[in-house]
Amino acid sequence: MIKVLNITNEPIQRHTIATEARDVILRLYFIATVQSWFIDVEYGDIRANGVRISVGVSHIQSSNMPLDFRVTDNQNIGLDPLTIDDFENGRCSLYMLEATDMEAFRGQPVPL
């Protein structure tokens, strides 16, 4: 499990996460009109676009990628990231799960 670091309050961001197999390109963007964060994920030739991120759920598990993303609410108030600074101020965290993480917790919540 890899924590995505350096998420700022910029509405459009690009992060590269190195894995053993290949780099994962993550585009994070905040849409103020719906108060939500979204991700585009690129893993080689496979892409998942426009995925709204929410607390405690799998996001791209059905996209044939050996990875997924999870969001935690660090204040345990049960809210999805809904302001532009929720990651920067630490209220929420974003994690990338690798294939081994996904397999270890198949069918049950991933502890973060």
N, C-alpha and C positions, 0 to 999 in steps of 0.2 A: 504494500500500500504506500503510495507516494502522495504527500501533501503538496498541492499546487501553491507555490510561494509567490510573493510579490504581486498579488492581485491588488490593484489600486482602485481609485474611484474614477478612473477614465472610463467612458462609456463603451469604448471598443478597445480590446486588448488582444495581443497574440502571445502565446506562451509555447515554448518547445520543451517537451518532457522526453528525456533520453531513456530508452529501455534497451534491454539486451538485443532484441530483434531489430528494432528501428525506432526512429524518433516519432513521437506523437505530436502533431500540431494541433493546438487548442486555440480556438478563437472564442473569446468571451465577450458578450455584449449586453448592455443594459438598455432596455426600452422603457423610457419613463412613462409613456402613455398607459402601459399595462403594469407598471411597477414590477418588472420581472427581469431576471438574468437569463440569458440563453447561451448555448454553446454550439459551435461547429467543431467537429473532430475529424482529423485526417490521419489515417494510419495506412501508409503506403498508398495504394490505389482505392482504398475503401474510405468512404466519407459518410458522416451523419451530420445533417445540417438542421439548424433551427430547433434544437431540443431545449425546451424550457426546463430549468433545473429547480428541483424541489428537495426538501429535507427528507432524508431517510428512504429514498426509493432508487431503484436501478434506472439508468437513463438510456443507455445504448446497447443493452444486453442482446437485443435481437438484430443488431447491425452486423453480425459476423465479424466482430473485432474481438481479439483476446483481451479486452479491457473494458472497464466501465468507470463511471464517475459517481461519487456519493457526496452529498452535502450534509454537514452537521450544523445544528443550531447550538452554538456553544453556551447560550444562556438558558437553554431548555425551556423556551417559551412556546415552541411548536410552530414558529412562523418560518415560511420560506424566505430566502433572501429577497427583500422587496424594496430596499433603498440602495442607492448607488454606492454607498460606503459600507455596506454590511460585511464585505470581506476585508476591506482595509482596516476597519476598526475592530475586527476580530469577533463580531457577533456570529458570523458563519465561517466555516472552513470548507474547502473543496479538496477532495481526495481522488486520485486515480487508483482504481483497483486493477491489478494485473491478473492474468489468467489463474495463477495459483491462489490468489485471494478469492476470486470468484468461485473456484471449485471448492475451496475449504469451507465456504459458507453457503453453498447451494441450498436454497430452500429455507434459509433462516436469515435473520437480520445480521448485517455485518457490524461487529462492534468497532466503534471508532473512538 
